[in-house]
Amino acid sequence: MPRKPRIMSSSGIYHIILRSVNRHIIFEEDSDYNKFLYIMSDCKKKYDIKIYAYCLMDNHIHILLKSPDEKLSIFFQSLETRFVRWYNNKYLRSGHLFQDRFYSTAIENDRAFLSTLVYIHNNPIKVNICRFQSDYKWSSFNAYHGQNNTLVDTSFACNITGTKESLLGFLAREPDRSNEKLFANDHRETRHFITDEKALTIFKSITGLSSTSELENISKIKRNEYVHILRNNGLTIRQVARLMDISEATIKRLCKNDPTTPSP
């Protein structure tokens, strides 16, 4: 079946979603996030792209940007190719990392722009990674609160609301549910049903430890056993990694051959 033609935006502004193949985790370490942002910054300059917001999640990426129509596809082709080449070399893998075609929504008015801005920055909260937008360092939210971030253009949103104060007030709102249908599939792959607070309670109950700092006193064999039990009790890879103070890559390796462990 032929692909439907991409809907072009008269404003040149789009909400873009890049999804990984087979829900593969894209970012395993801080260096992965930083490398993606570095390449995106370089491609942004090369193809005359304006980036208004981004949020890098485990297996998908949100970007709010403005692009000349003829440069949108080549921008993402360059971004994906460069990052995947680096990623595959680092993790000794081959093949695709992202789905063949990025998803895009045309943003045609100020309300849609601001609603998308809020929606993107609320992604980590929606899947219980953090309680506040400012706690998540792999989004552009803090750039709107004065953090130095040359990748992001915050002036466009300020011009829409009139003042920085009114913009910050808008960003503190809940997402506009009337636009929820636009992004209905964004989180269908994500299964973060347990809050981090609940995850810590489960951790203490299973391990019998009063705090995560006591993990240094247990053996590696016992630690690995706890990893399996925590995953089977519904904790995400990210949650187990934080609690056990080991990398997400290690947890995936430990659980890889266990048929009772849920997929990421």
N, C-alpha and C positions, 0 to 999 in steps of 0.2 A: 504494500500500500504506500503510495507516495506521501511524503511529508506535507503537512499543511504549511503554507507560506507563513513566514514570521510576520506578525503584525507590527508595522513600523509606527513609531511615535512621532507625532507632529512636533513635539517639544524636543525630541532627541533624548529624552530621559527615560530610563528603563530600570525596573527592578529585575536583577539577574539572579538566577539560582544555578549553581554548579553542583551536581550530585555525583558521588562516587559510584563506580561500578560495583554491583552486588553488596552495597552498603559497607564497602571497605572503609576502614578508618583512615582518613587522609592525614591527620596530624597526630603524631605519637609523642613528639617532644617539642620543646619550645623552639628549637632550631628549625623545625618544619614550618611552624607558623611564621617565624621571622623570615625564612627564605621565601615563602609565598608572598609576603608583604613587600619584600625587597624587589622581587621580580615584577609584581604588580605596579610598584612605583616606577620602575624603569619603563615598562610598557605603556604606562599612563602618559609619560612624557613623550615617548616616541610616536604615539598615535593620537595625541591631542585629546585625551579623555579627561573629563572631570569626575572625580569620585566624591560623592556626598556622604556615603555611609557604607560600612561593611560589617560583617559578622562571620568569623570563621568557626564553624561548628565541627564536630567530630567527622561526620560523613557528608556534609554539604556546606556550601558557602553562599552567603547573601551579599550582593553588591548593589548599591543604588548609584547610578552613574549617568552622565550625559556623554553621548558619542555622536560624531558625524555618522550618518547611516552607512556610508561605504567603509567605515573603519571598525564597526562594531565586531563583526565576525573575525577579522584579521587580528584584532586586539586579543580576543579570547584564544584564538588559535596559537598566537605567539606565547601568551601567558601559560596556557596549559602545556604546550610542547616543552617549554623551558623548564617548568616546574617538574613535570613528569620525568624528564630526562635526568634531572638532579635527584629526584626521589627514588627512581628505580636504581640508580647507581649507588645511592646511600644504603638502600635496603636489599640490594642484590636481587632485584626482581625484574620482570619484563612485562610488556603489554600495557594495556590501557589502565588508567586510574580513574578518569572521569567518564561519565556517560557521553555518548557521541555528540549530543546536541544540548547546549545550555538552554534553560527555560527562561523566557523573558516576558515581562508584563509592561506594556506601554503606560507611562505615567503622563497624563494629559492635563492635569490641573493642580493647583496648589494644595487642595485638600487631599488628593491622592498622594501627593509628594510627602506631606507631613505625616499622614497615616502610615505610609510605608516606612518612613524614618523611625517612627515609634515602634512599628512592628518588628523591624530588623533588630533594633537594640533590645527588644524584649525576648528575643529567641532564647538566650541562656536561662532566663527566669521561667519561661514556659516549660522547659524540660528539666527544671529543678537543679540546674548546675550551680546557681547562686540565687541569693535573695534580692540583690539590687543590681541594676544595670552597671553601675560603676565598679562592681566587684569583678567583672569579667574583662580581662585585659586584651582579649583578642577581638574586640569590636571597636568601632570608632566613637562610642558613646562619650568617653572622657575627653575627646577632642572638642566636643561642644561645651565642656566645662573648663576649658583653658589649657588642657594638656597639649604640649607641643606635638603636632602630627602633621607633617608636610604633605602627607598622602591625601588628606581630606580637605575639601572646600566646605567650610561651615558658613560662609557669608551668604550663600544663596538662601539657606533656610532662615537666617536672620532677616534678610530682606523681605521674605514672605510674611513673617510675623510682626515685623516692625522694629522690635527691640530684642536684645539678647535675653532679657528677663522674661519676656513673654514666650520666647522660644523654649527656654528651660522649663517654664511652667507647662508648656505643651508636651515636652519630652517626658515629663513625669507622669503623664496620664496613662491609663490603660489603653491598649490598642483599640482602634475603631472596629467594632465587631461587624459593622455593615460591610466592611471590605474583606471579611474573613474568607469568603468564597474564593477570592483571588489567590489565596495561599493555602487552600484546603489540603494540599498534598505535601506541604513542606515537612511535616513531622510524622508522616505515616510510617516512616522507617524507624522512628525513635521510640524506645521503650523505657523511658526514665519515669517510672511511676512512684519510686521511693524517694522521699526528700532526703537531703544530706543529714538532717537532724535525725530522722528515723534510721538512716544507714548507720550512724554512729551508735545508736541504741542497739541495733542488731549486732554490730561488731562487738560491743561489750558483752552482750548476752552469750554469743558464740565462743568468744575467746576467754571470757572470765577475767579480762584485764580491765583495769579502771581507766586507763588512758592509752593512747596509741604509742606514747613514748616507751611503754613497757615492752614493746615488741623486740627491742634489742636484746632482751633476755631469753628469747625463745629460739629454738633451733630452726634451721632452714627447712627441714622436713616438716616441722609443725607449721611453719609459716605457709608453705605450699598447700598444706592440708586446709588451712583456714581460707586461702584464696578460693579453692574449689567450693567450700561450704558457703562462703559469702556470695559468690556468683550464683549458686543454686538457690539462694534465698532472695534473689531478685535484685541484688546490687549491680550497678553498672560497672563496666571496666574502669571508667574514670573514678567512680566512688571507691572501688577497691584499691586502686592505685594510690589515691590520696590517703586512705586509712592505713594501708600496709606499707606506705612509703617506698614503693617500688614502681618501676615504669609500667605504663600500659602495655608496651611491647612484651614485657616479661609475663604479665598476666595472660595475654593472648596466647603466648607460647605454652604456658602451663596448662591452659584449658583447651588447647587445640584438639587434643585427641580424646577428650572426655565427652562422650555422647550425652551425658546428663547435664552438661553445662549449657546454659542458653547462649545463643549466638549474640554478637555485639549489637 
